Amino acid sequence: MSGHSKFANIKHKKEKNDAAKGKIFTIIGREIAVAVKEGGSDPANNSRLRDIIAKAKANNMPNDTIERGIKKAAGELGAVNYEYVTYEGYGPNGIAIIVDALTDNKNRTASNVRNAFTKGSGSIGTQGCVSYMFDQKGQIIIDKEECDMEADDLMMMALDAGAEDFSEEEDSFEILTSPDDFSTVRQALEEQGVPMASAEVTMIPQTYVALTDETALKQLNRTLDLLDEDDDVQAVYTNLEE
């Protein structure tokens, strides 16, 4: 484990999302549409859809909104044309950036992402130019204040379910899984009533890079803000030392 606490970042992201719920609900709505198209509308038989529903609930998406999204996607299977695209590039001082998007117009999305990099004095690179610096992992964050279990019991539960790693930090627990085992581990914890502040497959930097120059930091934040405002962008990963 890197020893870098992710929980403060999770809370910060949730605060931002609370101020812009339309963005996160749009993201999740598109993910629901693709999941239903690929695996059907029954969560019991669609593990991807189950994971997205859990993500929706963690972001305080109302149950009726989730259900409407599933029904809409099931009724419009032929009209769902979103596809996943990933962009890689560099921010100021060589900060690595990965952008995951879900779009119905790749030309529009590519132009917007390129514009976000350019305005922050960064540059788009080729596929694979920075992803080798990250590991794809299932990551589950548990707020200690919300969890009554002892650390050892929680660790054994997670490891028994197939988790790869468990770490305890000041205010949270972090559980890491392989992407393939994420759904199984998340569901096992959910069935035991373990509250999860965040549960998703994510990209975790192998090493972190500090950025101390204020101008460079402002430029990077410019890029990240523009990406955050783009409805096509699902997630952004960097190796910035928070």
Summary of the structure (lengths in Angstrom):
residues: 242
radius of gyration: 18.1
end to end distance: 16.0
largest distance: 51.1
contacts: 758
relative contact order: 0.18
helix: 52%
strand: 22%
